[in-house]
Amino acid sequence: MSAPRKEISSGKNPAIQRFRDAASGALEGVMLAEGVRLVAEALDAGLPVLEAAVSPRLADNNLRERLQQVAESFLECSDEVLGRMSALETPQGVAVLLGKPVTKEEDLLQGDLAPLVVVAAGVRDPGNLGSLLRSAEAAGATGCITMKGGSDPFRDKAVRGSMGSIFRLPVLHGLDAAAVIEFGKRHRLQIVVADGGGDLTHTKVDLRKPMALVVGAEAAGVPPELLRAANARVRIPLRKPVESLNVAVATGVLLFEAMRQRS
């Protein structure tokens, strides 16, 4: 059954603030997705569409029809109004409010192979975090934990950076170091920490076992508690004078090595 259409032309309509609040993470249980590709990814993932806004700029009539079929509320907006809702410099004529995926910790452990959970410690740049999530899905990670103090993976910039991976990859947000350590113990995961001072290179450590792979931002690094709890501390060999890699790049290197070992 199609949602009733509502036309919006006023720049003072309260829907504008709802979309802005969702972009900033101020709406509990709600996330924003914008653009033709990202919205289509959300629909394919089966996430609930709480509200959809489209403007004449949207040329994809199939996507428009899909949204009208599944959205709880469907808004026909002028390009100007949608521009005020949007967090993009150049809106594509479609934005949606989605219900956030509900994830339990057991969801992070499902898969054909041994669990491989990526733990992002203190990754504050949302674009880097989104790219990290994309790499995690591409390399077969079973889930991700984004720790307290880092960027919210469900805010708009991280959602865009993940290019849809956040819709499919199980993610838990807001755990501290103690909770991550306890999670590892409960599920018998070895804790492998990416550390530039590690004794082993990433190709010399066994990455086939059930594992929590902990990566940290370049500036702050991994919390001391997790370094002490590590079963292995691994490094990626780098040629001088380069001393470190972007966290999303480093995570990709480690995860694809794990995928190679597990294949």
C-alpha positions in Angstrom: 0.0 0.0 0.0 1.4 3.4 -1.0 2.1 6.0 1.6 0.0 9.2 1.2 1.8 12.0 -0.7 2.4 15.3 1.0 3.6 18.3 -0.9 6.1 20.6 0.9 7.0 24.0 -0.5 7.6 26.0 2.7 11.1 26.5 4.1 9.6 26.5 7.6 8.1 23.0 7.4 9.1 20.9 10.5 10.2 18.0 8.2 13.3 20.1 7.4 14.4 20.1 11.0 13.7 16.3 11.3 16.1 15.6 8.4 18.7 17.9 9.9 18.4 16.3 13.3 18.8 12.8 11.8 22.0 14.0 10.0 23.5 15.1 13.3 22.5 12.0 15.2 20.0 13.9 17.3 17.0 11.6 16.5 17.0 8.4 18.6 17.0 5.3 16.5 17.0 7.2 13.2 19.6 7.7 10.5 19.8 9.7 7.3 20.6 8.4 3.8 20.9 10.6 0.7 21.5 10.1 -2.9 20.2 7.6 -5.5 22.8 4.9 -4.9 22.8 5.0 -1.1 19.0 5.1 -0.8 18.7 2.2 -3.2 21.3 0.3 -1.0 19.1 1.0 2.1 16.0 -0.4 0.3 17.8 -3.5 -0.9 19.0 -4.1 2.7 15.4 -4.0 3.9 15.8 -1.1 6.4 12.5 0.5 7.4 11.9 3.8 5.6 10.3 6.1 8.2 10.1 9.1 5.9 11.2 9.8 2.3 11.6 13.1 0.6 12.0 13.6 -3.1 12.2 16.5 -5.5 11.9 17.1 -9.2 15.7 16.6 -9.4 15.2 12.8 -8.9 15.2 11.3 -12.4 15.0 7.7 -11.2 11.3 7.0 -11.4 11.8 3.4 -10.3 13.4 4.5 -7.1 10.6 7.1 -6.5 8.0 4.4 -6.9 9.8 2.0 -4.6 10.0 4.6 -1.9 6.3 5.5 -2.2 5.5 1.8 -1.7 7.6 1.3 1.4 7.9 4.7 3.2 5.7 5.4 6.1 5.6 9.1 5.0 6.3 10.3 1.5 7.1 14.0 0.9 7.1 15.7 -2.5 9.4 18.7 -2.1 10.7 21.5 -4.2 14.4 21.3 -5.0 15.0 24.3 -2.7 13.3 22.6 0.3 15.1 19.4 -0.3 18.3 21.4 -0.4 17.6 22.7 3.0 17.0 19.2 4.3 20.2 17.9 2.7 23.7 17.5 4.2 25.1 17.3 0.7 26.6 20.2 -1.3 24.8 19.0 -4.4 21.6 17.1 -3.5 20.4 14.4 -5.9 16.7 14.9 -5.2 16.2 12.1 -2.7 16.7 11.7 1.1 15.3 9.2 3.5 15.0 8.8 7.3 15.7 5.1 8.2 15.3 3.1 11.3 18.7 2.1 12.6 19.5 -1.6 12.4 19.0 -3.3 15.8 22.2 -5.3 16.5 22.9 -7.8 19.3 26.4 -8.8 20.1 25.8 -12.3 18.8 25.1 -10.8 15.3 28.8 -9.8 15.1 29.8 -13.5 15.2 27.8 -15.0 12.4 29.4 -16.2 9.2 30.8 -19.2 7.3 34.3 -18.8 8.8 35.6 -18.1 12.3 34.3 -14.7 13.7 36.4 -11.7 12.7 35.2 -8.6 14.6 36.9 -5.2 13.8 37.2 -2.9 16.8 37.6 0.8 15.8 39.2 2.6 18.8 38.9 6.4 18.8 38.4 6.8 15.1 37.0 10.3 15.1 36.9 11.2 11.4 33.5 9.9 10.1 34.8 9.6 6.5 37.6 7.3 7.7 35.2 5.3 9.8 32.9 4.8 6.9 35.8 3.7 4.7 36.9 1.3 7.4 33.4 -0.3 7.5 33.4 -0.6 3.8 36.8 -2.4 3.9 35.5 -4.7 6.7 32.5 -5.8 4.7 34.6 -6.3 1.6 37.1 -8.5 3.3 34.5 -10.7 5.1 34.6 -9.3 8.6 31.6 -10.6 10.6 31.0 -7.4 12.4 32.4 -4.2 13.9 32.6 -2.4 17.2 33.0 1.3 17.2 34.3 2.4 20.6 33.2 5.2 22.8 34.9 8.5 22.0 35.0 7.8 18.3 32.7 8.9 15.5 29.1 7.7 15.4 28.9 5.2 12.5 25.2 6.1 12.0 25.7 9.8 11.4 25.4 11.1 7.8 29.1 11.4 6.9 30.0 8.0 8.2 27.0 6.5 6.4 28.1 8.1 3.1 31.7 7.0 3.6 30.6 3.4 4.1 28.7 3.4 0.8 26.0 1.2 2.2 28.1 -1.2 4.3 26.6 0.2 7.5 23.2 -1.1 6.3 24.5 -4.7 6.1 27.5 -5.1 8.4 26.5 -5.7 12.1 27.8 -2.7 14.1 27.8 -2.0 17.8 28.6 1.6 18.9 29.8 3.1 22.2 31.6 0.3 24.0 34.6 1.2 26.2 37.9 -0.8 26.5 36.7 -2.9 29.4 33.5 -3.9 27.5 35.5 -4.9 24.5 37.9 -7.1 26.6 34.9 -8.8 28.2 33.3 -9.3 24.8 36.4 -11.0 23.6 36.5 -13.3 26.7 32.8 -14.2 26.5 33.2 -15.3 22.9 36.7 -16.7 23.1 38.2 -14.3 20.6 41.9 -13.7 20.4 42.6 -10.0 20.6 44.9 -8.8 17.8 46.0 -5.2 18.0 47.4 -3.2 15.1 50.5 -1.5 16.6 53.4 0.1 14.8 55.7 -1.3 17.5 54.4 -4.8 17.3 56.8 -7.8 17.3 55.1 -9.6 14.4 54.4 -8.4 10.9 50.8 -8.9 9.6 51.9 -11.8 7.4 53.6 -13.7 10.2 50.7 -13.9 12.7 47.9 -16.5 12.5 44.7 -14.6 11.6 42.6 -17.7 11.0 41.3 -18.0 14.6 38.2 -16.3 16.0 39.5 -12.8 16.4 38.8 -9.2 17.5 41.1 -7.0 15.4 41.7 -3.7 17.1 42.7 -0.6 15.1 43.2 2.9 16.4 43.4 6.4 14.9 46.9 7.6 14.0 47.0 10.3 16.6 45.6 8.6 19.7 46.3 4.9 18.9 44.8 2.0 20.8 43.9 2.4 24.5 46.5 1.0 26.9 44.0 -1.5 28.4 43.6 -3.2 25.0 47.3 -3.2 24.3 47.8 -5.0 27.6 45.0 -7.5 26.8 46.3 -8.3 23.4 47.2 -11.8 22.4 49.2 -10.5 19.5 50.4 -7.0 18.5 51.0 -6.8 14.7 52.6 -4.2 12.5 52.5 -3.5 8.8 56.1 -3.0 7.4 56.5 0.4 5.9 59.3 1.9 3.9 60.9 5.0 5.3 60.2 7.8 5.7 56.5 6.8 6.0 55.7 6.1 9.7 52.0 5.3 9.6 49.0 4.6 7.4 45.5 6.0 7.4 43.4 3.8 9.7 41.0 2.7 7.0 43.9 1.8 4.7 45.7 -0.1 7.5 42.5 -2.0 8.4 42.1 -3.0 4.8 45.7 -4.4 4.6 45.2 -6.4 7.7 41.7 -7.7 6.8 42.7 -8.8 3.3 45.6 -10.7 4.8 43.2 -12.4 7.1 41.0 -13.2 4.1 44.0 -14.7 2.3 44.9 -16.9 5.2 41.3 -18.0 5.6 40.6 -18.9 2.0 
